[in-house]
């Protein structure tokens, strides 16, 4: 399983999550962690990417 991490500078990263992973990935303060939809209909295949772009361009 992967989560999308949106760093405060707008960089999108995919981080694997599982208790057996020995990877250490830094997440900056203020980052957004987005858990995307796993199974989508064909018409909505780009929904996770669209949500990630919306989160990058959000205003505070």
Secondary structure as UniProt FT lines:
FT   STRAND          2..6
FT   TURN            8..9
FT   STRAND          12..16
FT   TURN            19..20
FT   TURN            29..30
FT   STRAND          32..34
FT   HELIX           42..44
FT   TURN            45..46
FT   HELIX           47..56
//
